[in-house]
Amino acid sequence: MTEAACLVCGGPYAPSSIPGLVQCRQCAFVSADLNLSHEELASLYSHRYFAGEEYRDYVGDRAIIEGQFRARLARLLPFVVSPESKRLLEIGAAYGFFLAVARDAFHRVEGIDIAADAAAVARETFGLPVTTGDFLDYRIEGSVDVVCLWDTIEHLARPDLYLAKVSTILARGGILALTTGDIGSVVARLRGAKWRQIHPPTHLHYFSRDTLTRLIERSGFRVRHIGYEGMTRSVDTMAHILLTIKRRQDRLYRALKRARLLDWNLYLNLRDILFVVAERT
């Protein structure tokens, strides 16, 4: 990565102050110092990623996750004229929970995800139109009106190529919506290497408001809205990630669970997750 050109501005990378990351000397865009093959990247997102590695139980938390997606949909819809006549594509659809929420608002919804197990469950168990594959290889019949990447762009090896392709499938005036962490936020700056969003190899790129705006605009879009996204999370899931995955304190997690101290949900907005809506120019 240190020899590669920055994906945002083409400048040179140098080591970041955070171990394992590199930073562009010109625009300060931050990436993981990794070069993963397609096969290595796909292998990260097995069933275990959603059940024990990154999440305690993604499917088990479906009601909470769909509630979060309903809030995102409500923020997105004011930017879409006559959504009932529009076609929406979600890149990084996983189990299709956003599509389940959005399909009543749009004429047609579909998704794609590199996670084969999750996409299969979306299709076969939940009856949702999620294709297994890489969007860069995805052949789309006709045009799309809205493209969403919820908590996805940071996982992509080449987000610049993804946005470039999105711009080719959206008609003029089409909408791009996405969320991702803001490494320029107060929380990220204070936490440094301990910021919860920093965990390569699954998170490969770390945007700020400025670098994300630059990449989006370079790809043929005009940013119409950029703000911050709050999250509703299961306290059980948060404790599992913090205690079991990150700190290996399995006994403490199980004790708290037995005492039923984790059976509630929490809404937080630390102003470190960006919510962006852009229009194809």
Residue pairs with C-beta under 8 A, 6 or more apart in sequence:
1 13
1 22
1 31
1 32
1 33
1 34
1 35
2 13
2 14
2 15
2 22
2 33
3 13
4 13
5 11
5 12
6 12
6 13
6 24
6 26
6 27
6 29
7 29
7 31
7 158
7 159
7 160
7 205
7 215
8 24
8 27
8 29
8 160
8 211
8 214
8 215
8 218
9 24
9 26
9 27
9 29
9 214
10 26
11 24
11 25
11 26
11 27
12 24
12 25
12 26
13 22
13 23
13 24
13 25
13 31
14 22
14 23
14 24
14 25
15 21
15 22
15 23
15 33
16 22
16 23
16 30
17 23
17 192
18 30
18 192
18 193
18 198
19 193
20 32
20 33
20 200
21 30
21 31
21 32
21 33
21 198
21 200
21 206
22 30
22 31
22 32
22 33
23 29
23 30
23 31
24 30
27 210
27 211
27 214
28 208
28 210
28 211
29 205
29 206
29 207
29 208
29 211
30 183
30 205
30 206
30 207
31 204
31 205
31 206
32 200
32 201
32 203
32 204
32 205
34 200
34 201
34 204
36 157
36 201
36 204
38 134
38 157
40 201
41 114
41 157
41 201
42 114
42 115
42 116
44 201
44 202
45 113
45 114
45 115
45 117
45 118
45 202
46 115
46 117
47 117
47 118
49 55
49 115
49 202
50 57
50 58
50 59
50 94
50 95
50 115
50 117
50 118
51 57
51 58
51 59
52 245
53 245
54 202
54 241
54 245
55 61
55 237
55 241
56 234
56 236
56 237
56 240
56 241
56 244
57 237
58 65
58 94
58 95
58 118
59 95
59 121
61 234
61 237
62 95
62 97
64 232
64 233
64 234
64 265
65 97
66 97
66 98
66 100
66 101
67 232
68 231
68 232
69 97
69 98
69 101
69 102
69 150
70 101
71 230
71 232
72 98
72 150
72 177
72 179
72 229
72 275
73 98
73 101
73 102
73 105
75 275
75 277
76 146
76 148
76 175
76 177
76 277
77 83
77 105
79 175
79 177
79 224
79 225
79 277
79 279
80 86
80 145
80 146
80 175
83 105
83 106
83 107
83 146
84 105
84 106
84 107
85 107
86 106
86 107
86 108
86 145
86 146
87 106
87 107
87 108
87 109
87 110
87 142
87 143
87 144
87 145
87 146
88 99
88 102
88 106
88 108
88 109
88 110
88 144
88 145
88 146
88 147
88 148
89 109
89 110
89 111
89 112
89 140
89 144
89 146
89 147
89 148
89 169
90 98
90 99
90 102
90 109
90 110
90 111
90 112
90 147
90 148
90 149
90 150
91 111
91 112
91 113
91 135
91 147
91 148
91 149
91 152
91 162
91 166
92 111
92 112
92 113
92 149
92 150
92 151
92 152
92 155
93 99
93 111
93 112
93 113
93 119
93 122
93 128
93 130
94 113
94 115
94 118
94 119
94 122
94 130
95 118
95 121
95 122
95 126
95 128
95 130
96 111
96 122
96 123
96 126
96 128
96 129
96 130
98 111
98 148
98 150
99 109
99 110
99 111
99 122
99 128
99 129
99 130
100 126
100 128
102 109
103 109
106 146
109 129
110 129
110 130
110 131
111 119
111 122
111 128
111 129
111 130
111 131
112 119
112 130
112 131
112 132
112 133
112 134
112 135
112 138
113 119
113 122
113 130
113 131
113 132
114 132
114 133
114 134
115 132
116 132
118 130
119 130
119 131
119 132
120 132
122 128
122 130
123 129
123 130
131 138
135 162
135 165
136 158
136 161
136 162
136 165
140 169
143 169
143 170
143 171
143 174
144 169
144 170
144 174
145 170
145 171
145 174
145 175
146 174
146 175
146 176
146 177
147 166
147 169
147 170
147 174
147 175
147 176
147 177
148 176
148 177
148 178
149 162
149 176
149 177
149 178
149 179
150 178
150 179
151 179
151 180
152 178
152 180
153 159
153 162
153 178
153 180
153 205
153 207
154 180
154 181
154 197
154 203
154 204
154 205
154 206
154 207
155 202
155 203
155 204
156 162
156 204
156 205
157 204
159 205
159 215
160 215
160 218
160 219
163 176
163 215
163 216
163 219
163 221
164 219
164 220
166 176
166 219
167 219
167 220
167 221
167 280
170 176
170 280
171 280
172 280
172 281
173 279
173 280
174 279
174 280
175 277
175 278
175 279
175 280
176 216
176 221
176 276
176 277
176 278
176 279
176 280
177 275
177 276
177 277
177 278
178 276
179 229
179 273
179 274
179 275
179 276
180 207
180 212
180 273
180 274
181 188
181 195
181 197
181 203
181 206
181 207
181 272
181 273
181 274
182 188
182 207
182 208
182 209
182 228
182 271
182 272
182 273
182 274
183 195
183 197
183 206
183 207
183 208
184 208
184 209
184 210
185 270
185 271
185 272
186 271
186 272
187 195
187 270
187 271
187 272
188 195
188 197
188 272
195 272
197 203
197 206
197 272
198 206
207 215
207 274
209 226
209 274
212 226
212 274
212 276
213 223
213 226
213 276
216 223
216 276
216 278
217 223
220 280
220 281
221 278
221 279
221 280
221 281
222 278
222 279
222 281
223 276
223 277
223 278
224 277
224 278
224 279
225 275
225 276
225 277
226 274
226 275
226 276
226 277
227 274
227 275
228 269
228 271
228 272
228 273
228 274
228 275
229 269
229 273
229 274
229 275
230 267
230 268
230 269
230 273
231 267
231 268
231 269
231 273
232 265
232 266
232 267
233 265
233 266
233 268
234 262
234 265
235 262
235 263
235 264
235 265
235 266
236 257
236 262
236 263
238 266
239 253
239 256
239 257
239 262
240 253
243 249
243 250
243 252
243 253
243 256
244 250
244 253
256 262
